[in-house]
Amino acid sequence: MIFEHEIPSKSKLYFSSSAKIKRAIESKVADFLDELGYEEIVTPIFSYHQEAHFEDSKELLRLSDKSNHTVTLRADSTSEVVRIVTKRLGRSMEHKKWFYIQPILSYPTTETNQIGIEIIDGAMDESLEVAIQAMKLLEIGYTLQISNSKIPMILMQKYGVELKLLEQMNIEKIFALDIPWIKKLVRIASFEDLSDFEDMPCEIVDELLAIKEVIEKVSCKNVVISPLFYENMRYYDSLTFRMFEQNSLLAHGGVYQIDNVNASGFAIYTDECVNKKMKGV
């Protein structure tokens, strides 16, 4: 039995103080991005093209248009922004910095509000610095984690390390691997640790130096480095960052490639930021 006042699981309801906080967060960040020269975009909630960007298409909510073509509800903003900006708007304008404030919707009834940016041809440090300044503006504390997805892929392709092992971060089994320098790699956690690369292969060192270069360019130096961090993140296949507080993921971004377009960007998870403000953290 469904009562009159019930809403579907994982859908969002904001009212009174929470609605006011949500509006303030979105307004502050929108004004900030506007001052930086970002153009705003609101993409259609319906799409014909999302299937290509989801390995597990079960996440998508499907409907049919009047011609019985399958459409899906917006389950990802990044791919939609890049596709529309480069393939549709690109015919009439060449602007490369965009921001959006909109929800994504996934199966069965999950609604996630986001504030995000996408920078066509942008670098990791460029988008990360914007995220750092946005969180400073919102007065929200966080831990910044920087990773490089190329390192787990190198470990898998050249050294036979199972990605599942890295995803689970089973330290005991990782230490047991027949790789002489693996313990040194696992123990890298701070900027200061990015100095001793003795005995490590050049391809691993190159990716660690890419992390070091990013940290040197941004204003936040209190960083946790996770060189073995791995999760399936669709188009993110290189440098990534996460901002989190305890178990709450506040923001996520990095550099990526979609349809041969190189870009960088991030999404701030508005719902988590509102929750944190409501708790007065």
MOBELPE-V709270 format. One record per residue. N is the residue number from 0. SS is DSSP state (H for helix, E for strand, - for the rest). BURIAL is b if it has 9 or more other C-alpha atoms within 8 Angstrom, else e. Layout:
# MOBELPE-V709270
n=[N;N]
ss=[SS;SS]
burial=[BURIAL;BURIAL]
This chain:
# MOBELPE-V709270
n=[0;1;2;3;4;5;6;7;8;9;10;11;12;13;14;15;16;17;18;19;20;21;22;23;24;25;26;27;28;29;30;31;32;33;34;35;36;37;38;39;40;41;42;43;44;45;46;47;48;49;50;51;52;53;54;55;56;57;58;59;60;61;62;63;64;65;66;67;68;69;70;71;72;73;74;75;76;77;78;79;80;81;82;83;84;85;86;87;88;89;90;91;92;93;94;95;96;97;98;99;100;101;102;103;104;105;106;107;108;109;110;111;112;113;114;115;116;117;118;119;120;121;122;123;124;125;126;127;128;129;130;131;132;133;134;135;136;137;138;139;140;141;142;143;144;145;146;147;148;149;150;151;152;153;154;155;156;157;158;159;160;161;162;163;164;165;166;167;168;169;170;171;172;173;174;175;176;177;178;179;180;181;182;183;184;185;186;187;188;189;190;191;192;193;194;195;196;197;198;199;200;201;202;203;204;205;206;207;208;209;210;211;212;213;214;215;216;217;218;219;220;221;222;223;224;225;226;227;228;229;230;231;232;233;234;235;236;237;238;239;240;241;242;243;244;245;246;247;248;249;250;251;252;253;254;255;256;257;258;259;260;261;262;263;264;265;266;267;268;269;270;271;272;273;274;275;276;277;278;279;280]
ss=[-;-;-;-;-;-;-;-;-;-;-;-;-;-;-;H;H;H;H;H;H;H;H;H;H;H;H;H;H;H;H;H;H;H;H;-;-;-;E;E;-;-;-;-;-;E;E;-;-;H;H;H;H;-;-;-;H;H;H;-;-;E;E;E;-;-;-;-;-;E;E;E;E;-;-;-;H;H;H;H;H;H;H;H;H;H;H;-;H;H;H;-;-;-;-;-;E;E;E;E;E;E;E;E;E;E;-;-;-;E;E;E;E;E;E;E;E;E;E;E;-;-;-;H;H;H;H;H;H;H;H;H;H;H;H;H;H;H;-;-;-;-;E;E;E;E;E;E;H;H;H;H;H;H;H;H;H;H;H;-;-;-;H;H;H;H;H;-;-;-;H;H;H;H;H;-;-;-;-;-;-;H;H;H;H;H;-;-;-;-;H;H;H;-;-;-;-;-;-;-;-;H;H;H;H;H;H;H;H;H;H;H;H;H;H;H;H;-;-;-;-;-;E;E;E;-;-;-;-;-;-;-;-;-;-;E;E;E;E;E;E;E;E;E;E;-;-;E;E;E;E;E;E;E;E;E;E;E;-;-;E;E;E;E;E;E;E;E;E;H;H;H;H;H;H;H;H;H;-;-;-]
burial=[e;e;e;e;e;e;e;e;e;e;b;e;e;e;e;e;e;b;b;b;b;b;e;e;b;b;e;b;b;e;e;b;b;b;e;e;e;b;b;e;e;e;e;e;e;e;b;e;e;b;b;e;e;b;e;e;e;e;b;b;b;e;e;b;e;e;e;e;e;b;b;b;b;b;b;b;b;e;b;b;b;b;b;b;b;b;e;e;b;b;e;e;e;e;e;e;b;b;b;b;b;e;e;b;b;b;b;e;b;b;b;b;b;b;b;b;b;b;b;b;b;b;b;b;b;b;b;b;b;e;b;b;e;b;b;b;b;b;e;b;e;e;b;b;b;b;b;b;b;b;b;b;b;b;b;b;e;e;e;e;e;e;b;e;b;b;b;e;b;e;e;e;e;b;e;e;e;e;e;e;e;b;e;e;b;b;e;b;b;b;b;e;e;b;e;e;e;e;e;e;e;e;e;b;b;e;b;b;b;b;b;b;e;b;b;e;e;b;e;e;e;e;b;b;b;b;b;b;b;b;e;e;e;e;e;b;b;b;b;b;b;b;b;b;b;e;e;e;b;b;b;b;b;b;b;b;b;b;e;e;b;b;b;b;b;b;b;b;b;b;b;b;b;b;e;b;b;b;e;e;e]
